[in-house]
């Protein structure tokens, strides 16, 4: 038998922060989650799978546009005509959605109850699917105690929307441990909620397929679903199938060998070329370029930062205008100390500034006061602003871990700027006739 395990589809997930990028491929981004889901349904029909498991978060919260739900029903209807049943568990985002409560699904879609653990039996295949949907979004207690016991001699599949142990990147909903899942006695756990693919094989296979389509720069690389084959009660193979229609990448460009901004841009072009060659030609790329390393080119890049993204857009247009969009440019590089600490460049003052900044990073009283000020500022910010800035969201979630690198970046930028000002005001040596 064959079945598909998918999760975290987030149909019509909103596009956050793109309004400030007039060159963003908004239409392509807007339809990406639907297009990826259509690819999934096509895969299920082409492979003639016996059933599909969706482990939560079909929708993306409390949507008012029922076209999203109607699209999902249409795709479920395609599976119905292909005689493919779907076993659907509602996750935290579905629990917030009006469409979850208001739309009747086709009869090939079987939804797990939110009141207690429930089992669906597929007699012809000797498969038992056990699961429990979220009743409310903030489900912080373990749901495992209500899951039924396995059916002896059958393939038992547990379906659960959970953060699992140790995963701090996602809200700690329906928490449980690997050991608790293994102790349940099921052969396969179809998990959802965590957007990165992860799998543990053994007598009990535990798997996250990851989300179906990356939606922003924190969801980089290939995205898709799992195609599982079983022989009786044994899982024989698991293939990860890429189904995304647009892919996000962070391109780190080490500029240690660059002597000028032209050299740095040439290295970025080389990195984009290699990236294009490594990704299937049908998939466009949203790229964040991050310059790293220590180079004399850093000072020029800082000075020309307003023009830098436009330069990189020009490089992208030259390489493949249809496939590359430059999402952002980040400068995490530094200039060699000799460039701005020499006596000719007012080095004593700049060296003192660097020393003070380093001492500030190691001063617990200073960090505590800065953290308190940041917390006060962030608490006053509108939630929409935080959603549009992953840097702000990360700072709000963990100010202690985020402050030190921010201080380092601010210091490097300030020293570089001051070094430029000092160098520009140095008296020029008289020319010799």
N, C-alpha and C positions, 0 to 999 in steps of 0.2 A: 504494500500500500504506500501511497505518497500523500503528504499533507504539507500545507504552508503555515508557517508561524510568522505573524507580523504584529506590530504594535506601534503606538505613538505616531499615528498618521497625521493628526492635527490639521484636518481639512480646512483650507482657507485661512490658515494662520495669518494674523495681521502682519503687515510689513512695517517694522519699527525703525524709525530713524532714517528712512530713505528719502524723505522730503528734501533734505539738505544736499542731495546728489542729483542734480538735474539730468545727468547722463546715465543714471541707473536704469537697467533693463526692467522697468517696473512691471510691464505686462507679463514678461516671462516669469518674474518672481511671483507675481500674483497668482498665476495658474500652476505653479510648480508642484504644490502638494496634490492637486487634483491629477495632474499629468502623471505623477509618480504612482498614484493609486490606480489609475487606468492601466499603467504598465503591469501592476501587480495582478489585476484581474485578467489581463491578457495572458500573463504567465500561468495562472491557475488553469485557464481554459486550454492553453496550448499543451500543458503538461498533463491534462486530464487528471488532476489531483482528486483524491477521494473526499477531502474536506479542507476547510481553511479555519485557522484559529486567529482571532484578533484579541490581543491581550491588553486592551484599554486605550483610551484617548483617541477615539475616532475624530472627535470634534476638538475645539479649542476654547472651551469656556462657554459663557452665556451669550450665544449668538442670537440675533434677532432675524437674520436673513435666512429664511427657510430654504432658499435655493441650495445651500450647502447640504442640508439633509436630503433634499430631493435628488441631488446628484448622487449621494451615497445609496439611496434606494434604487436609483437607475442601475448602478453598478452591481448591486446585490441581485437585481433582476436578471442581469446578464449571467451571473453565476447560477441562478435558479434554472434558467433555460438550458444551461450546460449540466444540470443535475449535480451541482456542487453545494453541499450544505456549509453553512458558516456558523461557527460557535463564537459568540461575541461576549466579551466581558467589559463592563463599563469601568473606566478609571476615574481619577480625580477630576480631570477636565470634563469628562462626560457627565459627571454628577452635577456640574455647574450649568449644564446646557439645557435650555428649554426644548431643544429638538429631541433630546433623549426621551423626554416625557411625552412629547406631542406628536410624534410621527410613528405610524404603524409600519413595521418592517415586513418584507415579503416572508412567506411561510418557510423558506429555506434557511432563515436566520434564527438561531436559537440563542436567546439572551440569558446569561446566568443571573439568578436571583440576587438581590442585594440584602435579603433578610437573613439568609444562612447559606452555607455551602450547598451546592447542588451538583448532581451528576447527570450527564446526558450519555445514553448508551447507544452505540452503533452496533447492533446485533450481528449484522453480516460480516463486519470486520473484527469483532471482538475488541472494540475500543471503548474505553470509558473516559469521559472528559469531566474533570471536577473543577469547579470554580465558584467564585463569589464576587459579584460586582460591588463597586463603591455605592453606598447610599448617599453619602455626602463627601464633598471634596476633601476636607481635613479629616481623613480617617487615619488616626495615629495609633490605633491599637492593632495588634496582630489579628489577622483573619484566619490564620491556619487552624486554630482549635475547632472551627466549624467545618473544616473540609472532611468529606466522607473517607472511609477506609477504602483501600484499593480493592478492585474486583480480581480475585485470584485467577491466574491464567490469561488475563486480558492485558492489552497495552493500556496502562493508566497514564493519562496526561493531566497534570495539574496546571491550571491557568490562574495567574496571579499578577496583580499590578502592585509592585513593591519596590522600595528603594534598596532592599537587601542590606546586609551589614556593611559598614565601612564606606558607603557611597555618600559623600558629603556634597556632591554637586547637585543633588536633587532633594526635594522635600522628603522628610522621613515619614512617608506614608506606608501603612500596612507593614511595619517593620518585621523582619525575621532574619534568621541566619541560614547559612548553607547547611549546617548540621541539622537544623530543624526540617529543612526541605528533604534532605536525604532520609531522615528518619520516618517520613510519611509513607515511604514504600512505593512511590510512583516511579515509573521508568523515565518520564520526561516532564520537566517543568518549563512551561511556556510563559516567560515573564515579560512584563512591560513596565514602563515608567522611566527607566534609565535609557538615554538616547544613544549611548555608545554600545556597539556590538561586544558581547562578552559571552564566553561559554566555558563550562566545566563538564568534561566527559567522565563517564564511569558507570557503575551500576545504575546510578541516577544521573541523567544528563540534565544540566541546568543551563538555560540559555536566554540571553537578551538578543533579539534581532537588531536592536538599535532602531532609530526612527527611519521612516521611509524616504524622507527628503530633508536634507539640511536646510535650515531656514535663516541662518545668520552665521557670522564668522566664528561663533563658538561651536558650531556643528560642522567641522571640516571633514574632508575626505569622502570616500564612497559611502553610500547609504542604500539600504534595501531590506530584504526579508530572508527567511531561512526556508529552504526546501528540504524536507526530511523524508527519508525512506525507512520503512520498517518491515521486518519479517516476523510475523506473529507479534510477540511481546518484546522483540529486540529491535532497538534502533540501529540500523545498519549504516546509514550515511547521512551527513548533514552538509548541505552546500549553501553558502551565502551568495545570494543573487543580487547584483547591483541593479537598482531600479530608478535611481534618482535622475532627474532631467537637468539639473544645474548643480554644480559642485563648488563648494567653498574651500579655499586654501589660504594658509599663511605661508608666504614665500619669504624665507629668511635669506638675506643677501649679506654675506660676510665681506666687508670692504677693507680688510687688513692690508691687502696688496694694492689697493687703489691709491693713487697719488692726487687725484682730482675728482670733482663731481662727475666729469665726463666718464672717467674710469668706473665710478660707482654705478652710473646709469648703464654702462656697457655690461657690467656684471649682472644687473637686474634683468636686462634684456636676455642674457644668456640663461638665467634662471627661468624666465618665462618660456623661452624656447624649449628647454628640457621638460618643463611641466606640460606644455602642449603635447609633446611627443609621448608622454607617459599616460595620458588620459584618452579614452576613446574619443574619436573625432566628433561624435554626435553630441558630446556633452560640453556646454559652455562653462566657463570658469569665472567665479567672483574671487578676486585675489586681493589680499592685504599684503603689501610689501613692507617688510621690516628690515631696515639696515642695522647690521650688528658689526662688532669688531672695533678695533682701534686703528684709526687712519687719519692722515692729514686731510683727507677729503671731507671729514666730518664737519669741519668749520665751514666749508663752502656749502655743504648740504643744509646746515642750519641757517646760513645767511640767505639761501635761496629756497627756504621751505615753502613759501607761498607759491612758487612756480614748480616745485618738485613733482606734485601729483600730475600737473599738466604735462610735464616732460614724460612721465611714465605712461600716461594715457596715450601720448603720441607714439611711444614705443609699442604699446599694445595694439594700436590701430594699424601699425606697420606690419606686425606679426600676423594678426587675424582679428579684424574688426568685429566679426560675428561671434567670436568665442571668448574674448577676454573683456572683463570689466574690472577696473581698478577700484576696489571698495575704499581703501584708505592707505595712507603711507605713514609709517611710524619710524622715528629715528631713535634707536636704542644703541647707536654707536657712540664712540668717544674719540676725542682728539688726543694725540700723544702729549704727555705732560710737557715735553720740551717745547711744544708749539706755543704754550701760553704761560710758561713759568720762567722763561728766559729773562734776564735783566733788561734786555732791549724792549721787551713787551710789558714792562711794569710787573715783572714776575713776583716781586716780594709781596705786593698787595694781593695778587691773585692766589699765590701760595697760601697766604694767611686766610683768604676766603675758603679755599679748599680744606684747610685744616679745621676751620670753624664748622664747616658743613659736616665733616667726618665726625667731629666731636658731638654735634647735635644728634647724629644718628645713633650714638651710643649713650645718650643722656636720657635716662628713664623719665625724669621729671618733665623734660621738654617734650618727649614723645607722648607722655600721658596728657599733657595740656593740649598738644596738637590734636590728639585723638578725640579729646572732649569737644574741641571746637569743630572738628569735622563731623562728629555725631550730631551736634546741634544743627549744623548747616544742612546735613543730609536729611534729617528728620523733617525739615521745613520744605524740602524740595517736593514738587508734585511727583506723584508716582509715574506719570507719563514720561517725565524727564529721565528718571532712573531706568525705565524700560528702553529708552533710546540710546543709553550709554552703558556699555558693558563695563567700562572702567569705573563709573560711579556705582553701579550695582555691586561690583566686586568690593569696592571700598566700603560700602555700607554693610556688606555681609561679613567682612573680616578686616577691620581697619588696621589692626596690629600688623598683619602680614603684608598689607598693601602700602603702608606709609613709607617704609624704608626705601623701596625702589622708587617711589615717587620723589622722595627727597633727593636721591641720587640723580634722577633724571633732571630735576629742577636745578640742582647744583651744576651739572654738566652744561646745561643750556645757559645758565647765568654766566658761568666762567667763560664759555665760548663767546657769548655776546660781548662781555667786557673786554676779552682779549682782542676782538675785532675792533672795538672802539679805541682801545689803547694803540693798536697797530696803526689805525687810521690817523691818529693825532701825533704820531712820532715825527719829529723833524726829519726832512729828507736831506740826504747828503748832497751838497752842491755838485752840479755837473762840472766835469773838467773839460775845458775846451781843448 
